[in-house]
Each structure stands twice: as structure tokens, then as C-alpha cells.
Amino acid sequence: MLHVVRPVDGGIELRSRFWLGWNVDLQTHEPVRVIPDDAKIDGEVAKRLGLHNIKEMTNLAQILPSLYAENKDKF
């Protein structure tokens, strides 16, 4: 999973990317398949992961602004 954040007018934009069955080699930065060649990722799994991500980010959008306001000067 990778979250990419970029500034936009009025805030930020967050994009999430998922590579199911793949990882990145930390030495070479190359993609590495981590499941057997004959294994397939069920489309329903990918769909549910995407829906979970939307729900999670919606919930965070509701609570993070007030948490930030309460704690921004405490670090």
C-alpha cells in the first residue's frame, strides 16, 4: 500500500494505491511478486479493500481536523 499526498487549493489530496500480491525490494526498489505465479487475487477482495479505504478516510476526515486543532501546539 502507498499513500500519496499532494497540496491542493484549500488542503491536500490523498491517493492510495494497493499492489496485491506484490512488494518492493528495499535494496533494489524493484517490484517483487510475493505470491505463487499461479495464485490469483479475487476481484471481490480488491473491491472490499477499496470500499474499506473509502470508509476509513471518510471517518478520518471527520475527526482529524479537530484532533489537529487540539494538539498542534503540543509537539
C-alpha positions in Angstrom: 0.0 0.0 0.0 1.2 3.5 -0.7 -0.4 6.8 0.2 0.5 9.8 -2.0 -0.3 13.2 -0.6 -0.1 16.5 -2.6 -1.2 20.0 -1.8 -4.3 21.4 -3.5 -6.3 24.6 -3.0 -7.8 24.5 0.5 -5.9 21.5 1.7 -4.4 18.3 0.5 -5.3 15.4 -1.8 -4.7 11.8 -0.6 -4.4 9.0 -3.1 -4.0 5.4 -2.0 -2.5 2.6 -4.2 -2.6 -1.1 -3.4 -0.4 -3.8 -5.0 -2.0 -7.1 -4.0 0.5 -9.9 -4.2 3.5 -7.7 -4.7 6.0 -6.0 -2.6 9.0 -3.7 -3.1 12.6 -4.9 -2.6 14.1 -2.3 -0.1 17.6 -2.8 -1.6 16.8 -2.5 -5.3 13.4 -0.7 -5.1 12.1 -3.2 -7.7 8.7 -4.9 -7.5 8.8 -8.5 -6.2 5.9 -10.9 -6.6 5.2 -12.4 -3.1 2.6 -14.9 -4.0 2.9 -18.0 -6.3 2.8 -17.4 -10.0 -0.4 -19.4 -10.3 -2.2 -17.6 -7.5 -4.8 -15.0 -8.4 -6.3 -12.2 -6.3 -10.0 -12.4 -6.1 -11.6 -9.3 -7.5 -14.0 -9.2 -4.5 -11.0 -8.8 -2.2 -9.8 -5.8 -4.1 -13.3 -4.3 -4.2 -13.7 -4.7 -0.4 -10.3 -3.2 0.2 -11.2 -0.2 -1.8 -14.5 0.3 0.0 -12.8 -0.1 3.3 -10.3 2.6 2.3 -13.1 5.0 1.4 -14.9 4.4 4.7 -11.6 4.8 6.7 -10.7 8.0 5.0 -14.2 9.4 5.4 -14.1 8.7 9.1 -10.6 10.2 9.4 -11.8 13.4 7.6 -14.4 13.8 10.2 -12.1 13.5 13.3 -8.6 14.6 12.2 -9.3 18.4 11.9 -10.4 18.7 15.5 -7.6 16.4 16.8 -5.1 18.5 14.9 -6.6 21.7 16.3 -6.4 20.3 19.9 -2.9 19.0 19.6 -0.9 21.1 17.1 1.0 23.1 19.7 1.8 20.1 21.9 4.8 18.8 19.9 
